[in-house]
C-alpha cells in the first residue's frame, strides 16, 4: 500500500464509517475523507461498492484480529444492534417499545461477554470494540426518542464505551452524540413520527 492514497468514502453519522476511521487511526494510516450523500451516491462510491450497501467491508482486511468468537460478536452488533437501534428511532408505540427492550437485552448480553475485561479482546482494543463503540454516539439519540437511560440499564457497557473514548483513535473518530441526536430528531420529523 506504500505510496497509495487512501480515500474514505463516508457519511458523517454512519457507525460503519466511524469504525473504519478508528481502524485506520489504530493502524496509523492517513486518509482523505470524502463525505457522501447516501441518497445520491457519487460515481466513485458506486464504483467502489457496486452492491450499494452502507455497511463497509473494509474491516475484513484489517489483519489478524479475527477469530470465530470475535466474528460472532461483531456480526451480532451489525445485525442485532444496528437493526434494533434503527427501529427505536424509526418507529413509535408498541414497535418502539419492543425494539427498546430487545436493544437493552442485547446490550446486557454484550456486558456479560465483556465481563471484567477492559476490552472485548482483553487488554487491547480489538475487532469487536471497533465494531461496537461507534454506536455509542447513537445511544443519546436512542435514549431521547425512546425515553430510557442506558447508563441505568447497562452501566458496565457505558463505562466500557467511556474507556474506549479515552483512546485518541476512538475519540477523534466518533461524531458528537448531540449532533447525531439532532439528526435523528430531524429525520423522525421528516418521517412524520414526531
Secondary structure, 3 states (H helix, E strand, C coil): CCCCCCEEEECCCCHHHHHHHHHHHHHCCCCEEEECCCCCCCHHHHHHCCCCCCCCCHHHHCCCCCCHHHHHHHHHHHHHHHHHHHHHHHCCHHHHHHHHHHHHHHHHHHHHHHCCCCECCECCCCHHHHHHHHHHHHHHHHHHHHCCCHHHHCHHHHHHHHHHHCCHHHHCCCCCHHHHHHHHHHHHHHCCCC
